[in-house]
Amino acid sequence: MNADFKEKPQNHEKYLQEAKRYLPNANESELRAFAERQLSARRRVWKLKKFYGENFCRLTRLHLLAACAISLGRFCGVSRVFDEIGESLMPVDDDLRPTSEDWKIYAQACQNKMPVEVCDELWLTAHFKDIERVRTKNLEEKFYAESALHKNEPIWLLLKQHLEVTLGVRLMDRSAIAGLIPHETAIADSLSLTVKKLSTAGIQLVGRYVNESFRAVFDLSNESDKEILTYRQNAFDMTRYFFLSLSVSKIFRRGIRERERGSRAESDHWNLLETVLGERVAEIDPLIREFYGNPSRFDVTATLKLETLPAKIWSRLLTLIFGQGLFETNLEKIPARFRIFKRRDGSMHFIRELYCNGKYRVFDSDFVVENGKLYEVFKDLNASVEMHVSPLEDRGLSILGKKILFHGKTMPSIGLTVEFQSRVENEILKIDGRLQMKPKTKFGRFFARKVLQRPQNLGSIHYVARRKTA
């Protein structure tokens, strides 16, 4: 029994009167059950606000929006199973402790001020698993069986509509959990269906939220329990979260863009170096070969150095235009994550994420071998770079950008070169990437050095990679 019924009998009549308004034909036992469940739903809103206030990501606004709408609609009061579903989707328990290991990881990332994009992804991971547990418990089927007993009651039709525009549109969650598609793609697909349903068959449901919100604005009653928000506060919060949740459009766009990135491939291995170098691959340290076979098996930090003002300007401009790049030069040992995905054609899709004091920077490309040559391909830009791969004398590796192709056509060389040299020191892999101005002709070198006053080294990025521990 809810604590308010145990410890605060002065509120009984108020809560029972509310129950009678929504269940006019119910008996006393059913009215008490309605009141208890409704109080639990309202307390869940408070717990969500408390937890998400300290552990924010953009998707928390959607969860709060839904929780406020359910509370105002009295849906959990009406349906026992609906209330159970709401409880199963909570990230915290009554003591505000995370309900699963995934929610602990999410909260820790928020406390560590990780970029919001990372927190969004961790939220989706935890939430999708909660959704899967709801399905494992067959709560959707139980709800529809419960609603079949009330098929002629209007409020039950609205309950079914709400479930259909939330859980009912979650068609791709299992694929996301299995790593076959990005979490952002799954939620983007669900959001598209939700908006479509709400704008067509869900008009009555939206009307219910609006009517209850309007009624709540004029409800000036106070609650004696600080952990229960008034309906008036719920109404204001729902309106606020509706407008704030528009920021989720960024996640939607990311989900659409990453739709074709492929499936997670932490356990796969690509023989890129072996294919390109043949027998000469034996001249390279095994740790380097292991890294280029699948970089996602390594923990990585990065440091960027831009030596000239033009390099800094171009780096920032490319980041803003293409969404890829890095221009923070005053940070040392930037935390990074390398992730590998397998395209449908079997090629490696390589994502390098760097976390720069709460800012999310990403490089996104494919690595493929064609006719014995290694290419880094940027599909979004219709560009690729032919790479020259060669062993170094100290069992290291050099990967040098040889030529740039745009829409399949070779671009003219302007003397810029990009080279990554990899070496192993005490079981630690160090990768030094350098952007240099190295014209091939004497006139070009004279023009760059004497006329433009450009140094040879324009910028560099340094990665330190270690095998992940189990």
N, C-alpha and C positions, 0 to 999 in steps of 0.2 A: 504493500500500500504506500502511496506517495507520502512523503514526510509532512506535507501541508495538511493532510487529513489526520495524521497522527498527532501532530504537535500544535496545530493552529485551527481548532474547531470553529473559531470565529469566521473563517473564510468558507466554511462548508456551503452555506446557503448561496453565496455569490457564485461559486463554481458550479453548483447544481442547477442554478437558474440558467447559467450559460448553457449547460448541457441540455436542458429542456428546450431551449430555443432551437437547437440544431437536431435534437432527437425528440420531437414532441410526443411520440407514441412509445417511448422507452419506459421500462420499469425502473425501480430505484437502483437495483444492482447495475443495470446498464448505464444509468446516469452517472453513478459513482465511477465506473470504469472509464467512461468518456472523460470525466473531469481529471482523473489521475493521469491518463495518457496525454491529455492536452497540456497538463502542467509539465510533464516530462518533455514534451516537444518544445515548450517555451524555455525550459531550463537548458535544453540542448543548444538553443540559439545563444544563450548566455555563455555556455562553455565554448562554443565555436568562436565567438567574439573574443573571449579571453585568450584562447590558444592562438588564433590567427593574428590577434593584435601583437603577439610577441614573435610569431613565426609567419611572416607574410610572404606570399607570392601572388601573382595576378589571378590565379585560379581560385584562390580562397574567396574572392568576391562572388563567384558563381555559387559556391557552396553556401555562403551566407545568404545570398539572394533566394536560393531554393528553400533554405531553412526558414527564413522569414515568411515566405509565401505559404509554406505548409502550415506554419503556426497560425497565420491570419485566416487561412482557409479552414482550420479546425480538422484537417484531414486525419491526423493521428488520433484525435479524439474519437472520430467516427469508426476507424478501422484498427483492429488489434494488430493485424499483419503489417499494415502500413507503418504503424508505430515501431514494430520490430525491425522493419527495413531501415527506418531512420536511425535507430540505435546501432544497427550493424554497420552503418556508414560513418560512424563517428570516429574521428582521429584520436580522441582522448577519452579516458574513463571519467568517473565521477570525481576523482582526485586530480584531474587534468594531466594525467600521465599518458603518454602515447600508447595506443592499443596494440601496436605491432612493431616489429623491428624496422619495417620500412618507414613508419611514421617517426621513429626515433632518428633514423638517418636524415629524414626530411628536416626535423626540428634542429638537429645538429648543424646541418648545412645553413639554415637560416641564422642560427646563433653565430656561426662563423662568417656571416656576411658574404656568402657565396653569391655569384651573379644571379639575378632573378630568373634568368633562363634555366640555370641549373636547378634552382628551387622549384620552378614550374614542372620540370621533368620528373623530379623526385616526388612531387605531389601527385602527379599522374600515376607514377609507378605504385605508390601506396594506395591511391584511390581505386585504381583498376583492380587491384587484388581484393579490396573490400567488396567491389561489385561482384567479383568472381565468387567470393564467399557467400554473398546473398543468393547467387544462383545455385551454389552447391547445397545450400539449405532449402532449395526449392521455394523460396519465399514469394517469388513472382507467381508461381502456380498456386500457392496457398492463397495469395491475395485474390486471384481471379476466381478461385473456388468460393471464397468468402463473399466477393462482390456478386456472384451469381445468385446468392440468397436475397439480394437487395436490388435486383436488376431494374425495378420500376421506380427506384428512388433517385431523384435528380442529383443529390450530392454524391452518390456512388458513381454516377456517370462522370462527374468531374474528377473523382478520385482516379478512375480508370484513365481519363485523359492525361492527368498529371503523370501517372506511371508510364504511359505510352510515350510522352514527350521527354522523359528522363531516362529511365532504364530501358524502355522499349526501343530507343534509337541507338543503343550501345551495341552495334553490330560488329565492330572491329576490335573490341577490347581484348579478346583472347589472342588475336593475332599480334597485338601490341605486346601483351605479356610474354608471348613466345618469342618476341624479338623479330618477327617477320616484317613488321612495319613500324615506323616511328610512333611513339605515344602521341605526339602532336598531330600526326595524321589521323589517328583514330579519333581524337577529341574534335578535330576539325570536321570530320565526317559526321560525328554525332551532333555537333552544334548546327551544322547545315540542316540536318533533318529536324532538329528541335525548332529552329526558326520557321521552317516551312510548315510544320504541323501547327505551331502556335498562330501563324498568320492565316491558317485555313480552318481546319477542324477544331482548333483550340481557342477560337474566339470567345466561347462561353467561359472557358477556364480563365482567360485573361480578364474577362469581365468580373468574374468572382473575386480575383485578387484586387481589382480596382475598387469594387463595391465595399469589400471588407476593409480596405485601407482607408477609404473615405469615412466609413463608420468609426474606425479606430481613432481617427484624428480628433473626433469630438468626445472620445472616451477619456475623461479626466480622472478616473479612479487610480489609486495608488496600490502598489503591492507591498505587503509586509516582508516578503522574502527578497533580499537584494539579488538573488540568483535567478529571479524571474523578471524578465522585461515586461513592461506594460505593452498592451496592444498598440498604443499610440507610438511608443518608441519603435516597436516592430514595423509599423507602417512607414515611419520616417526612414528607418534603416533600409527597408526594402526599396524605397525610391532611390536612396543614395547608392545602394549596391547595384541597382539596375544601370545607373549612368556610369558608375566606376567600372562595371564589368565590360564596358565597351573596349577597355584596354586589352581584353582577351583576343581582339581581332589580330593582334601581333602574333599570338600563338597560332591562330587560325592560318595566317599567311605562312608562317614557318612550317606548319604541318603540310600545307599544300606543296610548298617548295621541296620538302624532303620526302614527298610521297614515293619517289622512285629510288631512294638511296639504297635499298636492298635490305637484307636480313642481317642481324647481328652475327659476327663471325669470329668470336674470340678464340675458338678452338681450331679455326682453319689455318692453313699455311700456304703462302704463295711463293713459288720458286722463281721470283723475278730475277734475282742476281744469277742464279744457276742457269736460267734460260739465256740471259744476255752474255754472260762471261764464259759459259761452258766450263772447261777444265780449269781455267784461271781462277775460278771461285775459291779453289783451295788455298790461294794466296791471301785470302781475307780472313780475319779473325772470326771464329764461330759465333761470338756474341753479336757481331755486326750482321752476319747472315741470319741469325735468329731474329734480330730486330726488324730487318727489312722483309722477313717472311710474315711477320704479324706484329706491328708496333703496339697494338693494344695490350700486349702482355707486359708492358713496361710502365713504371711510374716516371713522370717527366717533369722537369722544371725548365724555364727558359729565361734568357736575358736578351733584351734588344738594345742595340747601340746604333744610333743614326748620327753620322759624323758631320753632315752639312744641313743647312737650313732648307734647301730645295728637297733633299731626301725626306725631311720631316714633313714638309708641306705635301709632297706627293703621297707619302704613306697615309697621312690623315685623309687626303682627298679620296684615295682609292678605297679606304675603309668606309667612308660615308657613301660613296656611290655604289659600290658592289657588295657591301656588307661583309667583306672579307679583308682582313688586314690587321695591322698592329702598329701603333705609333707611340705607345707609352715607353719612353726611353729612360725614365728615372727610377725604374723598378728593377730590383735584383731578384733572381730566383723566382720568377713568376710561376705559380702553380699551373700545371697544364694537364690535359687528358687527351690521349690519342685513342681514337675509336676506329674500328674497322668493320665494314659491312660488305657483303657479297652482292653484287648486282646480279640480275637474272642471267646475264651472259657469262657469269663467273668471274668478272673482273673485280679488282679491289677498289672499294670506295673508302677514301682516307679522310677522316675529319680530325683536325687539330684544334682543340679548344684551349684558350688561355684565359685565366681569371685574374684580371688586373685591378685589384682594389675594388671589387664589386662590379667591374665592367667585363662584359663577355665578348671576347674576340675569337674569331673562328677562321680557319682556312679549310677549304672544302674542295677536294679534287679526286680524280681517279688515277690509278697507276695501271698501265697496260703495256704489253709487249707486242709489237708488230714488226714482222720481218727482222727479228733479232735486235730490235732497238726499243729502248725504254722511253715511254712518253708519260708525262703528267698532263692529264686532260681536265680542263675546266669546262664542263658541259654547259653551265649557265651562260658562259661568255663565248661559247663556240670557239674556244682557243685551246691550244695545246703547246707543250714545250718538248722538243726532242732532247733527250738527256744522253750525254756521253759518260759511260760508266767504266771506271778503271781502278785496279788495285793500286795502293800506295806501297812504298818500300817497307814501312813498318807494320804491314798487315792491315793497314787502314783501307779506306774506300773513298774515292772521289766520284761525285756525281755533278757533272758540269752541264749547265744549260747550253745547248749547242745552237738551236734556232727556234724561233717562235712562229707558230702557224696560226693564222686567224681565218676562220671559215675555210680551212684547208690550204690557204695560200701563205707562202713564206714571207714574213715581214722583213723589211730592210734592217740590217744591223746598224746600231748607233754607238757601238763600242761598249755597251753595258753587258756585263757577264754576271751570272749567279752560279756559285759553286758551293756544294756542301761536302765537307770532309769529315769522315767518321773515324774515330780512333778509340781504342780500349785502354783504360788505365785502371789497374787494380779492380777488375770486374765491373768497372763503371764505363758506360759508353758516353763519349762526348762527341757531339756533332756541331761543327762550326760552319755556319752559312754566311757567305760574304757577297755583298753587292759591290761590284767594282767597275770603275771606268777604265777599260783597257782597250782602246782603239788598236786595230791591227796595223795601221800605216803610220809612218813617221809624221805625216801631216796631221793625222788624227790625234796622235799623242801630243804634238805641239799645240794644236788648237785647244785640246782639253786642259792641258797643264798651264800653258802660258797665257792663252787668250781668256778662257773661261775660268781659270784659276781653280780647277776642280782637282781634289786629291784623288789618288787611285782608289782608296777605300771610301765608299759612300755610306756604308752601313753594314751591320752584321747582326746575326741572331745566333745565340749559343744555347744548345740543348744539352741537358745532363739527364741520362736515362739509366734506370736501374730495373732489374727484373722485379716484377711484383712478387711479394711474399704471399704465401697461401693464407 
